[in-house]
Amino acid sequence: METQENAEHFAVVVNDEEQYSIWRADGALPEGWRKEGRTGTREECLSHIDTVWTDLRPRSVRERAGAHG
């Protein structure tokens, strides 16, 4: 049986710091977030994020760390 949450359609979203989240596909995005391209059920979107977001540090932290060494 499909739950209401799994029946909803979500979109994977990403911000300028390359942090990922999910948002209702038909909802207006909060400022600073854009659609990444993947849509699906909540579980499908979260599984995609698990695959692509391998370094959880914000982009600015990764860049500073790379500049120092």
Secondary structure, DSSP 8 states (H G I E B T S, - for coil): ---HHHHS-EEEEEETT--EEEEETTS---TTEEEEEEEE-HHHHHHHHHHH----S-HHHHHHHHHT-
